Amino acid sequence: MADAVPPAEQNGPELARAALDAALKKRAARNQAAAEARAKGESPARYRPRGYSGPGPDPRDPAKLGDVLSRLMKTRGWQRPTAEATVFGEWEKCVGPDIASHSRPVKLENGELTVEAESTAWATQLRLLARTILTRIAGTVGNNVVTKLHIHGPAAPSWTHGRKRVRGTGPGDTYG
């Protein structure tokens, strides 16, 4: 019935039936050619068994764990938290062994890193090297992870012990 009506005059269900018949004929011809090739022991270029990927890279190929983790961090948006954790986990790599041996990162909030030096002299030295430290950190973990440094010396011991306290400066002769 579809053959009797010219394709230009077909509409609706007749046009759909004609397209379906053409697709079925094409598939049958392709299956017939593949079956003949298999019977002869040949493998036609266009014939591929289902699930066969052939030579070359395939998304199902094994991947390195680091590559998989990098892709996962990128898709989940974990680059910034990972970079922030790197500042703490690899402090020596970020700032160098000399600075790392005399300081430690304390907290990182909103791009502002608080660093505690082992002495007041080292705190002063680190304040002078603040721009260099920021550059080194940016080179290791990326730009705009750490934008500002707060450097302070070691905390003095607290003299407030017990429930009752006396206001004042405390023992002034102890720290000169």
LOMILUM-794804 format. One record per residue: residue number from 0; residue in three letters; x, y, z of N, C-alpha, C, O, CB in turn. Coordinates in steps of 0.02 Angstrom, whole numbers. Atoms other than C-alpha are relative to their C-alpha. Glycine has a CB too. Layout:
N
{NUM; ALA; {X; Y; Z}; {X; Y; Z}; {X; Y; Z}; {X; Y; Z}; {X; Y; Z}}
...
//
This chain:
176
{0; MET; {41; -59; 0}; {0; 0; 0}; {44; 62; 0}; {28; 111; -34}; {-47; 0; 60}}
{1; ALA; {-44; -58; -2}; {143; 119; 40}; {36; 9; -66}; {53; 66; -85}; {52; -7; 57}}
{2; ASP; {-33; -6; 64}; {224; 79; -128}; {-45; 30; -53}; {-21; 61; -101}; {25; -69; -23}}
{3; ALA; {47; -25; 50}; {66; 127; -222}; {-5; 76; 1}; {-19; 106; -50}; {-69; -31; 11}}
{4; VAL; {5; -73; -6}; {67; 306; -157}; {69; 30; -6}; {115; 8; 29}; {-34; 20; 68}}
{5; PRO; {-66; -31; 5}; {211; 417; -212}; {20; 32; 67}; {-23; 56; 104}; {-1; 54; -56}}
{6; PRO; {-23; -26; -65}; {319; 476; -64}; {-20; 72; 12}; {-30; 91; 70}; {75; -7; 5}}
{7; ALA; {18; -70; -10}; {276; 659; -93}; {-72; 7; 24}; {-88; 56; 58}; {10; 40; -65}}
{8; GLU; {71; -4; -18}; {90; 622; -68}; {-15; -37; 64}; {-73; -35; 87}; {-43; -26; -56}}
{9; GLN; {12; 37; -62}; {112; 514; 88}; {-4; 48; 59}; {30; 100; 60}; {55; -53; 12}}
{10; ASN; {4; -42; -60}; {63; 587; 256}; {-15; -44; 60}; {-39; -100; 52}; {-54; 55; -8}}
{11; GLY; {17; 33; -63}; {45; 535; 438}; {22; -72; 4}; {81; -87; -3}; {-74; 3; 11}}
{12; PRO; {-17; 71; -10}; {36; 347; 463}; {32; -32; -61}; {74; -76; -54}; {-61; -38; 18}}
{13; GLU; {-29; 29; 61}; {78; 307; 281}; {74; 17; -5}; {115; -25; -23}; {-37; 25; -62}}
{14; LEU; {-70; -22; 2}; {240; 408; 291}; {41; -37; 53}; {98; -58; 40}; {5; 76; 11}}
{15; ALA; {-35; 37; -54}; {288; 326; 457}; {11; -72; -20}; {64; -100; -8}; {-40; 5; 66}}
{16; ARG; {-5; 70; 21}; {253; 152; 386}; {54; -7; -54}; {91; -56; -53}; {-66; -26; -26}}
{17; ALA; {-50; 3; 53}; {361; 190; 233}; {71; 6; 29}; {116; -29; 8}; {-12; 55; -52}}
{18; ALA; {-66; -9; -31}; {507; 249; 342}; {19; -63; 39}; {77; -84; 36}; {0; 60; 48}}
{19; LEU; {-14; 61; -38}; {492; 95; 454}; {18; -57; -47}; {65; -95; -34}; {-61; -19; 42}}
{20; ASP; {-15; 53; 49}; {489; -22; 303}; {70; 9; -30}; {107; -40; -39}; {-52; -1; -56}}
{21; ALA; {-66; -13; 28}; {644; 62; 230}; {55; -18; 51}; {106; -47; 32}; {7; 74; -21}}
{22; ALA; {-50; 15; -51}; {738; 46; 396}; {6; -76; 10}; {61; -101; 19}; {-19; 34; 67}}
{23; LEU; {-2; 73; -9}; {689; -138; 414}; {36; -34; -58}; {74; -81; -48}; {-71; -27; 6}}
{24; LYS; {-35; 28; 58}; {749; -176; 236}; {75; 11; 5}; {115; -33; -11}; {-27; 30; -65}}
{25; LYS; {-71; -17; -6}; {914; -88; 269}; {33; -44; 53}; {89; -69; 42}; {9; 74; 18}}
{26; ARG; {-28; 42; -52}; {942; -185; 431}; {5; -72; -22}; {54; -106; -8}; {-42; 5; 63}}
{27; ALA; {-1; 69; 24}; {897; -350; 349}; {57; -11; -49}; {91; -62; -47}; {-67; -18; -33}}
{28; ALA; {-55; 6; 48}; {1021; -318; 208}; {68; 0; 36}; {113; -37; 17}; {-2; 58; -51}}
{29; ARG; {-62; -2; -38}; {1158; -274; 333}; {12; -65; 37}; {68; -91; 38}; {-1; 60; 49}}
{30; ASN; {-6; 63; -35}; {1124; -429; 437}; {17; -57; -48}; {56; -101; -31}; {-64; -16; 39}}
{31; GLN; {-13; 52; 50}; {1124; -537; 280}; {73; 3; -23}; {106; -49; -29}; {-47; 9; -61}}
{32; ALA; {-70; -8; 21}; {1293; -466; 224}; {48; -24; 55}; {98; -56; 40}; {15; 73; -19}}
{33; ALA; {-43; 22; -55}; {1368; -496; 396}; {-2; -76; 8}; {49; -107; 21}; {-21; 34; 66}}
{34; ALA; {6; 72; -6}; {1302; -674; 402}; {39; -35; -55}; {71; -86; -43}; {-74; -21; -2}}
{35; GLU; {-38; 29; 55}; {1376; -711; 230}; {75; 5; 12}; {113; -41; -4}; {-19; 34; -66}}
{36; ALA; {-72; -9; -14}; {1544; -641; 283}; {23; -48; 54}; {78; -76; 50}; {14; 72; 21}}
{37; ARG; {-19; 47; -53}; {1545; -746; 441}; {2; -72; -26}; {45; -111; -6}; {-50; 4; 58}}
{38; ALA; {1; 67; 28}; {1500; -901; 341}; {63; -14; -41}; {87; -71; -43}; {-62; -9; -44}}
{39; LYS; {-62; 8; 40}; {1652; -872; 229}; {62; 4; 44}; {118; -8; 20}; {3; 54; -54}}
{40; GLY; {-58; -6; -45}; {1763; -845; 382}; {31; 69; -3}; {86; 79; 23}; {51; -52; -16}}
{41; GLU; {-26; -68; 6}; {1788; -661; 342}; {-31; 43; 54}; {-81; 26; 85}; {-15; 29; -71}}
{42; SER; {28; -49; -46}; {1760; -513; 453}; {-5; 67; -37}; {45; 101; -46}; {45; 7; 65}}
{43; PRO; {7; -63; 37}; {1688; -365; 359}; {20; 59; 43}; {14; 57; 104}; {-72; 8; -25}}
{44; ALA; {-25; -59; -36}; {1756; -194; 406}; {-55; 32; 42}; {-41; 58; 96}; {28; 51; -49}}
{45; ARG; {53; -34; -37}; {1587; -130; 461}; {-32; -45; 53}; {-71; -21; 94}; {-53; 24; -48}}
{46; TYR; {29; 45; -48}; {1542; -285; 562}; {41; 0; 64}; {102; -11; 61}; {-6; -72; -29}}
{47; ARG; {-33; 2; -65}; {1585; -275; 748}; {-46; -35; 49}; {-104; -15; 57}; {19; 71; 25}}
{48; PRO; {42; 32; -51}; {1521; -393; 881}; {-16; 50; 56}; {24; 95; 71}; {35; -63; 30}}
{49; ARG; {20; -45; -53}; {1428; -305; 1021}; {49; -5; 59}; {68; -60; 79}; {-72; -17; 24}}
{50; GLY; {-45; -2; -56}; {1543; -250; 1163}; {73; 0; -18}; {115; 5; 27}; {-14; -57; 44}}
{51; TYR; {-70; 1; 21}; {1703; -256; 1061}; {22; 71; -15}; {-11; 107; -53}; {9; -46; -62}}
{52; SER; {-22; -69; 10}; {1803; -96; 1065}; {55; 6; -52}; {63; 60; -82}; {24; 29; 66}}
{53; GLY; {-53; -4; 50}; {1948; -138; 952}; {61; 36; 26}; {65; 52; 85}; {-25; 34; -62}}
{54; PRO; {-61; -34; -22}; {2118; -55; 956}; {-14; 73; 15}; {-60; 103; -11}; {55; -7; -53}}
{55; GLY; {7; -71; -17}; {2139; 117; 1031}; {-33; 9; 68}; {-59; -39; 98}; {-42; 36; -54}}
{56; PRO; {27; -13; -67}; {2082; 200; 1191}; {-76; -8; 2}; {-111; 4; -47}; {19; 70; 23}}
{57; ASP; {71; 12; -11}; {1912; 159; 1261}; {-17; 24; 70}; {25; 17; 115}; {-18; -76; -10}}
{58; PRO; {16; -23; -68}; {1821; 234; 1411}; {-1; -55; 51}; {3; -42; 111}; {-67; 34; 0}}
{59; ARG; {1; 56; -47}; {1813; 60; 1486}; {69; -26; 17}; {76; -71; 59}; {-41; -57; -29}}
{60; ASP; {-68; 22; -13}; {2002; 39; 1486}; {19; 17; 72}; {-8; 64; 101}; {49; 33; -49}}
{61; PRO; {-24; -16; -68}; {2092; 33; 1655}; {32; 70; 1}; {64; 90; -48}; {50; -53; 25}}
{62; ALA; {-28; -68; -6}; {2144; 206; 1717}; {41; 4; 64}; {31; -34; 111}; {-57; 53; 1}}
{63; LYS; {-41; -11; -60}; {2273; 268; 1841}; {-43; 30; 54}; {-89; 70; 40}; {60; 45; -17}}
{64; LEU; {40; -24; -57}; {2204; 304; 2014}; {4; 76; 6}; {-46; 109; 21}; {24; -33; 64}}
{65; GLY; {-7; -73; -3}; {2274; 481; 2012}; {-43; 36; -51}; {-72; 88; -36}; {72; 19; -9}}
{66; ASP; {42; -30; 52}; {2185; 519; 1848}; {-74; -3; 18}; {-111; 44; 7}; {13; -35; -67}}
{67; VAL; {70; 8; -20}; {2021; 451; 1915}; {-17; 49; 56}; {-70; 80; 54}; {-14; -73; 22}}
{68; LEU; {13; -46; -55}; {2036; 553; 2075}; {-1; 72; -24}; {-42; 112; -1}; {54; -8; 54}}
{69; SER; {0; -68; 27}; {2079; 711; 1978}; {-65; 15; -36}; {-93; 69; -27}; {59; 9; -48}}
{70; ARG; {63; -9; 35}; {1927; 688; 1868}; {-58; 5; 49}; {-104; 45; 40}; {-12; -57; -50}}
{71; LEU; {53; -1; -51}; {1818; 654; 2021}; {0; 67; 37}; {-53; 96; 49}; {9; -57; 50}}
{72; MET; {-4; -64; -35}; {1882; 810; 2112}; {-26; 57; -44}; {-58; 103; -20}; {72; 14; 22}}
{73; LYS; {22; -53; 45}; {1849; 916; 1958}; {-76; -1; -9}; {-108; 51; -8}; {34; -8; -68}}
{74; THR; {72; 4; 10}; {1672; 851; 1930}; {-39; 18; 63}; {-94; 46; 58}; {-20; -69; -23}}
{75; ARG; {35; -15; -63}; {1625; 870; 2114}; {16; 70; 27}; {-16; 92; 75}; {18; -52; 52}}
{76; GLY; {-17; -67; -23}; {1706; 1042; 2133}; {42; 0; 63}; {34; 44; 106}; {-62; 39; 12}}
{77; TRP; {-40; 6; -61}; {1832; 986; 2264}; {70; 29; -8}; {114; 15; 33}; {5; -72; 20}}
{78; GLN; {-68; -26; 11}; {1983; 1080; 2193}; {22; 46; 57}; {77; 40; 83}; {4; 36; -66}}
{79; ARG; {-18; -48; -52}; {1979; 1220; 2322}; {12; -34; 68}; {63; -21; 99}; {-54; 54; 6}}
{80; PRO; {-14; 34; -63}; {1959; 1110; 2477}; {64; -43; -2}; {100; -48; 48}; {-59; -44; 20}}
{81; THR; {-61; 39; 7}; {2097; 998; 2411}; {62; 44; 4}; {111; 26; 36}; {0; -40; -66}}
{82; ALA; {-56; -47; -2}; {2213; 1146; 2384}; {11; 26; 71}; {67; 34; 93}; {-11; 58; -49}}
{83; GLU; {-6; -24; -69}; {2175; 1211; 2559}; {30; -54; 45}; {71; -38; 88}; {-68; 22; 27}}
{84; ALA; {-28; 54; -40}; {2213; 1041; 2634}; {74; -11; -16}; {113; -31; 27}; {-39; -65; -12}}
{85; THR; {-70; 7; 19}; {2377; 1036; 2537}; {44; 49; 38}; {101; 33; 55}; {9; 10; -75}}
{86; VAL; {-38; -49; -37}; {2434; 1194; 2626}; {20; -29; 68}; {76; -20; 90}; {-40; 66; 9}}
{87; PHE; {-14; 28; -66}; {2421; 1103; 2794}; {39; -65; -5}; {86; -76; 33}; {-65; -11; 37}}
{88; GLY; {-31; 66; 5}; {2472; 929; 2737}; {71; 1; -27}; {112; -41; -9}; {-42; -43; -43}}
{89; GLU; {-67; -3; 30}; {2624; 981; 2636}; {30; 70; 11}; {53; 101; -36}; {-4; -16; -76}}
{90; TRP; {-25; -67; -18}; {2678; 1140; 2727}; {73; 8; -21}; {92; 61; -47}; {-8; 12; 75}}
{91; GLU; {-71; -5; 18}; {2862; 1102; 2700}; {10; 7; -75}; {53; 45; -98}; {38; -62; 25}}
{92; LYS; {-4; -5; 73}; {2836; 1079; 2513}; {-23; 69; -23}; {3; 96; -72}; {-42; -55; -33}}
{93; CYS; {27; -66; 20}; {2736; 1242; 2504}; {48; 57; 13}; {57; 100; -30}; {-65; 13; 37}}
{94; VAL; {-41; -58; -19}; {2857; 1358; 2595}; {74; -14; 3}; {114; 33; 9}; {-23; 26; 66}}
{95; GLY; {-71; 17; -4}; {3022; 1265; 2598}; {17; -27; 69}; {-18; -13; 118}; {43; 62; -16}}
{96; PRO; {-17; 33; -63}; {3110; 1166; 2735}; {21; 48; 56}; {6; 36; 114}; {55; -50; -11}}
{97; ASP; {-24; -46; -51}; {3189; 1315; 2825}; {-57; 35; 35}; {-60; 38; 97}; {48; 51; -30}}
{98; ILE; {58; -35; -29}; {3028; 1412; 2850}; {-46; -49; 36}; {-72; -34; 89}; {-39; 39; -55}}
{99; ALA; {44; 50; -30}; {2929; 1254; 2887}; {25; -25; 67}; {-15; -42; 110}; {-9; -58; -48}}
{100; SER; {-27; 25; -64}; {3047; 1202; 3026}; {-10; 51; 57}; {-4; 32; 115}; {74; -16; -8}}
{101; HIS; {8; -51; -51}; {3014; 1367; 3118}; {-71; 28; 4}; {-83; 77; 39}; {49; 56; -12}}
{102; SER; {69; -25; 0}; {2828; 1390; 3085}; {-48; -56; -15}; {-29; -110; -37}; {-9; 58; -50}}
{103; ARG; {52; 49; 17}; {2664; 1299; 3064}; {-65; 37; -16}; {-80; 88; 15}; {-11; -52; 58}}
{104; PRO; {65; -31; 15}; {2496; 1342; 2985}; {-50; -18; 54}; {-52; -75; 78}; {-26; -22; -70}}
{105; VAL; {49; 12; -53}; {2356; 1360; 3112}; {-70; -6; -28}; {-105; -54; -14}; {3; 56; 52}}
{106; LYS; {67; 3; 30}; {2198; 1400; 3014}; {-1; 39; -65}; {40; 83; -78}; {-53; 29; 49}}
{107; LEU; {9; -32; 65}; {2139; 1453; 2842}; {-74; 13; -8}; {-114; -33; -15}; {28; -44; -58}}
{108; GLU; {70; -19; 9}; {1976; 1549; 2825}; {-4; 56; -50}; {31; 107; -45}; {-31; 21; 68}}
{109; ASN; {12; -51; 50}; {1917; 1648; 2675}; {64; 24; -34}; {71; 83; -49}; {-35; 59; 31}}
{110; GLY; {-62; -18; 34}; {2090; 1645; 2596}; {52; 32; 45}; {105; 51; 21}; {-14; 45; -55}}
{111; GLU; {-47; -30; -47}; {2176; 1713; 2754}; {30; -55; 42}; {-5; -89; 80}; {-34; 54; 44}}
{112; LEU; {-35; 53; -35}; {2307; 1595; 2824}; {33; 29; 63}; {70; 78; 60}; {53; -32; -46}}
{113; THR; {-33; -19; -63}; {2360; 1611; 3006}; {58; -48; 11}; {50; -109; 10}; {-51; -2; 60}}
{114; VAL; {-61; 39; -9}; {2538; 1553; 3037}; {29; 17; 68}; {32; 76; 87}; {53; 15; -56}}
{115; GLU; {-31; -10; -65}; {2619; 1529; 3207}; {74; -15; -5}; {94; -69; -26}; {-33; -45; 55}}
{116; ALA; {-73; 9; 2}; {2807; 1555; 3219}; {23; -26; 67}; {-12; -20; 117}; {35; 68; -17}}
{117; GLU; {-25; 29; -62}; {2914; 1470; 3349}; {28; 51; 49}; {35; 38; 108}; {54; -51; -15}}
{118; SER; {-24; -54; -43}; {2982; 1635; 3416}; {-22; 67; -29}; {-43; 71; -87}; {77; -4; 9}}
{119; THR; {18; -66; 25}; {2949; 1820; 3402}; {48; 23; -55}; {28; 59; -100}; {-1; 51; 58}}
{120; ALA; {-49; -17; 52}; {3109; 1839; 3300}; {-21; -31; -67}; {-17; 1; -119}; {71; -23; 21}}
{121; TRP; {21; 33; 61}; {3046; 1712; 3174}; {-66; 30; -25}; {-77; 33; -86}; {-8; -75; 11}}
{122; ALA; {61; -33; 21}; {2876; 1797; 3172}; {16; 64; -39}; {-15; 78; -91}; {-45; 16; 60}}
{123; THR; {-21; -61; 36}; {2961; 1960; 3122}; {29; -18; -68}; {14; 15; -118}; {51; 39; 43}}
{124; GLN; {-32; 21; 63}; {3064; 1871; 2990}; {-53; -23; -50}; {-49; -6; -109}; {51; -58; 13}}
{125; LEU; {52; 24; 45}; {2909; 1786; 2918}; {-44; 58; -26}; {-68; 56; -82}; {-44; -51; 35}}
{126; ARG; {38; -58; 23}; {2818; 1952; 2910}; {37; 36; -57}; {6; 60; -104}; {-13; 50; 58}}
{127; LEU; {-40; -30; 53}; {2961; 2020; 2805}; {-1; -43; -64}; {6; -17; -119}; {72; 10; 24}}
{128; LEU; {1; 46; 58}; {2951; 1866; 2692}; {-71; -17; -23}; {-81; -64; -61}; {37; -65; 18}}
{129; ALA; {70; 17; 14}; {2761; 1870; 2679}; {-15; -5; -75}; {-48; -52; -97}; {-47; 52; 31}}
{130; ARG; {13; 0; 73}; {2758; 1911; 2492}; {32; -62; -31}; {1; -94; -75}; {27; 65; -33}}
{131; THR; {-34; 60; 27}; {2884; 1771; 2454}; {-38; -63; 20}; {-46; -109; -21}; {72; -3; 26}}
{132; ILE; {38; 58; -23}; {2784; 1647; 2559}; {-64; -8; -40}; {-82; -63; -61}; {-15; 6; 76}}
{133; LEU; {62; 3; 39}; {2623; 1692; 2469}; {13; -24; -72}; {-26; -63; -100}; {-33; 69; -3}}
{134; THR; {-18; 21; 68}; {2710; 1669; 2301}; {15; -74; -3}; {-6; -109; -49}; {61; 41; -26}}
{135; ARG; {-17; 72; -2}; {2778; 1498; 2351}; {-63; -42; 8}; {-71; -94; -24}; {49; -14; 58}}
{136; ILE; {62; 37; -11}; {2608; 1441; 2414}; {-42; -1; -64}; {-69; -53; -83}; {-41; 30; 58}}
{137; ALA; {38; -4; 63}; {2524; 1501; 2254}; {31; -45; -53}; {-5; -74; -94}; {-3; 73; -25}}
{138; GLY; {-33; 43; 48}; {2654; 1407; 2152}; {-14; -74; 13}; {-13; -114; -34}; {74; 12; 1}}
{139; THR; {12; 69; -18}; {2616; 1246; 2245}; {-73; -20; -7}; {-89; -71; -36}; {24; -14; 70}}
{140; VAL; {71; 19; -3}; {2427; 1248; 2269}; {-45; 39; -48}; {-102; 21; -57}; {-26; 8; 70}}
{141; GLY; {40; -39; 47}; {2367; 1379; 2145}; {-15; 70; 27}; {-9; 83; 87}; {-65; -36; -15}}
{142; ASN; {14; -70; -19}; {2319; 1562; 2145}; {-66; 4; 37}; {-110; -38; 30}; {-2; 44; -63}}
{143; ASN; {61; -18; -37}; {2187; 1637; 2259}; {-23; -52; 51}; {-80; -50; 73}; {-56; 13; -48}}
{144; VAL; {17; 45; -55}; {2190; 1493; 2384}; {18; 35; 65}; {-23; 38; 111}; {38; -69; -7}}
{145; VAL; {-22; -42; -57}; {2290; 1597; 2509}; {13; 69; -27}; {56; 78; -70}; {64; -31; 36}}
{146; THR; {-8; -68; 24}; {2274; 1784; 2483}; {32; 46; 51}; {57; 99; 33}; {-67; 28; -20}}
{147; LYS; {-27; -43; -53}; {2332; 1854; 2650}; {28; -43; 56}; {2; -97; 71}; {-54; 48; 27}}
{148; LEU; {-31; 36; -55}; {2446; 1799; 2792}; {-8; 39; 65}; {0; 100; 66}; {75; -13; -14}}
{149; HIS; {-2; -28; -68}; {2424; 1830; 2978}; {53; -39; 38}; {44; -99; 49}; {-72; -4; 36}}
{150; ILE; {-56; 34; -32}; {2586; 1789; 3066}; {5; 25; 72}; {7; 85; 84}; {67; 12; -39}}
{151; HIS; {-10; -19; -69}; {2604; 1786; 3254}; {50; -46; 33}; {63; -102; 9}; {-67; 0; 39}}
{152; GLY; {-49; 39; -37}; {2731; 1724; 3378}; {-34; -50; 45}; {-94; -59; 43}; {45; 46; 41}}
{153; PRO; {29; 50; -45}; {2709; 1590; 3509}; {-44; 34; 53}; {-31; 91; 72}; {56; -42; 33}}
{154; ALA; {45; -27; -51}; {2571; 1615; 3636}; {34; -5; 68}; {64; -56; 84}; {-67; -37; 1}}
{155; ALA; {-28; 1; -68}; {2629; 1663; 3812}; {-44; -43; 45}; {-104; -50; 32}; {5; 73; 29}}
{156; PRO; {41; 42; -45}; {2573; 1549; 3953}; {-52; 42; 36}; {-41; 101; 50}; {45; -36; 51}}
{157; SER; {53; -34; -35}; {2412; 1595; 4039}; {11; -6; 76}; {27; -59; 101}; {-69; -28; -20}}
{158; TRP; {-9; 0; -72}; {2423; 1645; 4222}; {-67; -4; 36}; {-70; 3; 97}; {39; 62; 22}}
{159; THR; {65; 4; -31}; {2238; 1627; 4252}; {-17; -73; 14}; {-42; -109; -29}; {-54; 32; -46}}
{160; HIS; {14; 68; -21}; {2221; 1465; 4349}; {-53; 2; 54}; {-54; 48; 95}; {64; -37; 24}}
{161; GLY; {50; 5; -53}; {2075; 1414; 4458}; {-62; 41; -15}; {-69; 71; -68}; {29; 22; 65}}
{162; ARG; {64; -34; 9}; {1903; 1489; 4484}; {5; 74; 14}; {-28; 114; -19}; {-52; -31; 44}}
{163; LYS; {-4; -71; -19}; {1954; 1653; 4564}; {63; 30; -31}; {117; 0; -29}; {1; 8; 77}}
{164; ARG; {-56; -32; 34}; {2064; 1774; 4471}; {6; 72; 24}; {-43; 103; 43}; {-8; -2; -77}}
{165; VAL; {-13; -70; -18}; {2143; 1941; 4511}; {18; 35; -65}; {62; 14; -102}; {58; 7; 54}}
{166; ARG; {-15; -38; 60}; {2141; 2070; 4373}; {68; 34; 8}; {88; 54; 62}; {-55; 52; -15}}
{167; GLY; {-65; -33; -2}; {2308; 2142; 4326}; {45; -30; -53}; {24; -72; -93}; {32; -6; 69}}
{168; THR; {-47; 23; 52}; {2462; 2111; 4221}; {32; -66; 15}; {61; -97; -29}; {54; 51; -10}}
{169; GLY; {-33; 63; -18}; {2522; 1959; 4315}; {70; 12; 23}; {89; 69; 37}; {-1; -49; -59}}
{170; PRO; {-69; -9; -24}; {2700; 1927; 4366}; {41; 36; -52}; {63; 5; -101}; {32; -68; 17}}
{171; GLY; {-35; -41; 48}; {2787; 2068; 4275}; {74; -12; -4}; {104; 1; -56}; {-11; 71; 15}}
{172; ASP; {-72; 10; 2}; {2964; 2020; 4321}; {20; -62; -37}; {79; -72; -51}; {27; -2; 68}}
{173; THR; {-16; 63; 34}; {2952; 1851; 4233}; {22; 10; -71}; {69; -22; -94}; {-58; -46; 2}}
{174; TYR; {-16; -9; 71}; {2955; 1916; 4054}; {34; 66; -14}; {32; 91; -70}; {-63; -6; -41}}
{175; GLY; {-43; -57; 7}; {3062; 2069; 4083}; {-30; 61; -25}; {4; 112; -32}; {52; -15; -40}}
//
